Amino acid sequence: MLVENVVYRPDNERGVLDIMLPEGAGPFPAVLCIHGGAWSGGDKSLMHPYGEELLKLGIASLFPNYRLTGTHPHPAQEQDIFAVLEWAAANAERFRLDTTRFGITGASAGGHLAALVGLKATKKRDVGYAVRCMAPVCPPTDFFAFLRDNPSLRSVLEALVGGELEKNESAVRDVSPIFHVHEKAPPCLVTHGAVDTVVPPTQATSFVNALKSVGVEAEAILVPGVDHAAFNPGTEPPEPLGGITAFRAFYRKHLLS
């Protein structure tokens, strides 16, 4: 069942989400699926194919829109994703969600937000939910290295942090997931195109190595021949980047076991 345009944050027009629910009494584990679009565009419907695959496992999905950088720089996007988690916890009974079994994923800018919120959420205490795993897809994770490797995206990154990068180093650091790695971070699966020309694959491998260095279960899957993408090319229905086998195994292990 798909429920569309549910308001999770009434104070802004982007504060809506879709929910995809399995049949049955629940409560169901749930995954936040965050769309990409360079933090300046995109729509929640882009991640619906992920939800279709999660539905086959008996896992619910939430697809939020969030504020965009044209009018709202960081931390607005992060704040909205946290608002989704808080809304889901408050409405768990209504939608038959298991607040002890939340996961988070997203592609590109959404993958960045999945990693950032996944790390920060697991540092919080006394919240009404538990983020058990995160699965960022082609995510930027270190914005200092990202700018060095792809300087053509300077204007995109400056829109995200709200000003010149050199004058906003604290914001650049805060928005970079790699600087929030900690030993209680959730298990992580990063999938990335091996020839990504937008977000270099080293953004995935360095992030995974940082997680492993503090004892966190983490894996990077680099997909040969694939550029910047949320899905494996040529698959119908669309198959999440990295392949359906790894996708299902990850969520079975961390949300269904």
C-alpha positions in Angstrom: 0.0 0.0 0.0 1.3 3.4 -0.9 0.2 6.5 1.0 1.2 9.7 -0.7 1.9 13.3 0.5 1.6 12.7 4.2 2.7 15.9 6.1 5.6 15.3 8.5 6.5 19.0 8.9 3.7 21.4 8.5 5.9 24.5 8.6 7.2 24.1 5.1 5.8 23.0 1.7 8.5 20.4 1.2 7.6 18.7 4.5 5.7 15.8 3.0 6.5 12.1 2.5 5.2 9.0 0.9 4.9 5.7 2.8 4.9 2.2 1.3 3.5 -0.4 3.7 3.4 -4.2 3.5 0.2 -6.0 4.1 -0.4 -7.4 7.6 -0.6 -6.4 11.2 3.0 -5.3 11.7 4.8 -3.7 13.3 7.2 -3.5 10.3 10.8 -2.4 10.2 11.1 0.7 8.0 13.8 2.3 5.8 14.0 6.0 5.0 14.8 6.4 1.3 16.2 9.8 0.5 16.2 11.2 -3.0 19.1 12.8 -4.7 19.3 16.0 -6.9 22.4 17.9 -5.7 20.5 19.1 -2.6 18.8 21.6 -5.0 16.2 19.4 -6.7 14.7 16.0 -6.9 11.5 14.4 -5.6 10.6 11.6 -3.2 9.1 9.5 -6.0 12.6 8.9 -7.4 13.3 6.3 -4.6 10.0 4.4 -5.0 11.7 1.5 -6.8 13.8 0.9 -3.6 10.6 0.7 -1.7 9.2 -1.9 -4.1 12.1 -4.2 -3.4 11.9 -3.6 0.4 8.2 -4.4 0.3 9.0 -7.9 -1.0 11.0 -8.4 2.2 8.1 -7.2 4.4 9.9 -3.8 5.2 8.1 -0.5 5.1 9.6 2.6 3.3 9.3 6.3 3.9 10.2 8.7 1.1 10.6 12.3 2.2 10.9 15.5 0.3 13.2 18.0 2.1 14.1 21.6 1.9 16.4 22.5 -1.0 19.5 24.7 -1.1 18.0 27.4 -3.3 16.4 28.9 -0.2 17.7 26.7 2.7 21.4 25.8 3.1 22.7 23.2 5.6 21.6 22.2 8.1 18.0 22.5 6.8 18.2 19.2 4.9 19.6 17.3 7.9 17.0 18.8 10.1 14.2 17.6 7.8 15.5 14.0 7.8 15.7 14.1 11.6 12.1 15.4 11.6 11.1 12.4 9.5 12.6 10.0 12.0 10.8 11.8 14.9 7.5 11.9 12.9 7.8 8.1 12.2 8.4 7.4 15.8 5.4 9.5 16.9 3.2 7.9 14.3 4.5 4.3 14.6 1.2 2.9 15.9 -0.9 4.6 13.2 1.3 3.1 10.4 2.4 -0.1 12.1 6.1 0.7 12.2 8.7 -0.9 14.5 10.7 2.0 15.9 13.4 -0.3 17.1 14.2 -1.3 13.5 14.8 1.7 11.3 17.2 1.8 8.4 18.3 4.7 6.1 19.4 4.9 2.5 19.6 7.4 -0.3 21.3 8.1 -3.6 23.8 10.8 -4.3 22.8 13.9 -2.2 20.3 11.5 -0.6 23.2 9.1 0.1 25.1 11.9 1.7 22.1 12.7 4.0 21.6 9.0 4.8 25.3 8.7 6.0 25.2 12.0 7.8 21.9 11.4 9.7 22.7 7.8 10.2 25.9 8.7 12.0 24.5 11.6 14.0 21.3 9.7 15.0 23.3 7.0 16.6 25.0 9.6 18.8 21.7 10.9 20.1 20.3 9.6 23.5 16.7 9.3 24.6 15.1 9.3 21.2 12.1 7.2 20.3 13.7 5.3 17.5 16.8 3.2 16.6 18.7 3.5 13.3 20.0 -0.1 12.9 21.7 0.3 9.5 22.6 2.7 6.7 23.1 2.1 3.0 24.3 5.2 1.2 24.5 5.0 -2.6 27.2 7.0 -4.4 27.5 9.5 -1.5 29.8 12.4 -1.1 31.3 11.9 2.4 34.3 14.2 2.6 33.6 17.6 1.1 37.2 18.9 1.3 38.3 15.9 -0.8 35.2 16.2 -3.0 36.0 19.8 -4.0 39.6 18.9 -4.6 38.7 16.0 -6.9 35.7 17.7 -8.7 36.2 21.5 -8.5 33.4 22.0 -11.1 30.9 21.4 -8.3 32.1 24.4 -6.2 28.9 26.3 -6.7 26.8 23.3 -5.7 28.7 22.8 -2.5 28.7 26.5 -1.7 24.9 26.6 -2.1 24.8 23.7 0.4 26.9 25.4 3.1 25.6 28.8 2.4 28.7 30.7 1.3 32.3 30.5 0.2 33.8 27.2 1.2 37.0 28.8 2.5 35.0 31.1 4.8 32.8 28.3 6.0 35.2 25.5 6.9 33.3 24.6 10.1 30.1 24.1 8.0 32.1 22.0 5.4 33.3 19.8 8.2 29.9 19.5 9.8 28.3 18.5 6.5 30.9 15.8 5.8 29.9 12.4 7.2 33.5 11.2 7.4 34.1 13.7 10.3 31.2 12.2 12.3 32.4 8.5 12.2 32.2 6.9 15.6 32.5 3.4 17.1 28.7 3.1 17.7 27.8 4.0 14.1 25.3 1.6 12.5 26.5 -1.1 10.1 27.0 0.3 6.7 26.8 -0.8 3.0 28.0 1.7 0.5 27.4 1.1 -3.2 29.1 3.2 -5.8 29.8 3.2 -9.6 33.4 2.3 -10.1 33.8 5.0 -12.8 31.6 7.7 -11.2 32.6 11.0 -12.8 30.5 13.1 -10.4 31.3 11.7 -7.0 34.6 9.9 -7.0 34.5 6.3 -5.8 37.2 7.2 -3.2 34.4 9.0 -1.4 32.9 5.5 -0.7 36.1 3.7 0.1 37.6 6.3 2.4 34.3 6.5 4.3 34.2 2.7 4.7 37.8 2.5 5.8 37.1 5.2 8.4 34.2 3.2 9.8 36.2 0.0 9.8 39.1 1.8 11.6 36.8 2.3 14.7 35.4 -1.3 14.5 32.1 -0.6 12.7 30.9 -3.3 10.2 31.2 -1.6 6.8 31.5 -2.7 3.2 31.9 -0.8 -0.2 30.6 -2.4 -3.4 32.1 -0.7 -6.5 30.1 -1.6 -9.5 32.3 -2.0 -12.6 31.7 0.2 -15.6 29.0 2.3 -13.9 29.0 6.1 -13.6 26.9 8.2 -11.1 23.7 6.2 -10.6 21.1 5.0 -8.1 20.3 1.9 -10.1 22.1 -0.9 -12.0 21.9 -0.1 -15.7 19.6 -2.0 -17.9 17.5 -3.6 -15.2 13.7 -3.8 -15.3 12.2 -3.3 -12.8 15.0 -0.9 -11.6 17.5 -2.8 -9.5 19.3 -0.9 -6.7 22.9 -0.1 -7.5 25.1 -3.0 -6.4 22.5 -5.7 -7.2 19.5 -7.1 -5.6 21.3 -10.0 -3.9 23.5 -7.7 -1.8 20.5 -5.3 -1.2 18.3 -8.1 0.2 21.1 -9.7 2.2 21.9 -6.4 4.0 18.4 -5.6 5.1 17.6 -9.2 6.0 20.6 -9.3 8.3 20.1 -5.9 10.0 16.3 -5.4 10.0 14.9 -8.9 9.8 17.2 -11.1 11.8 
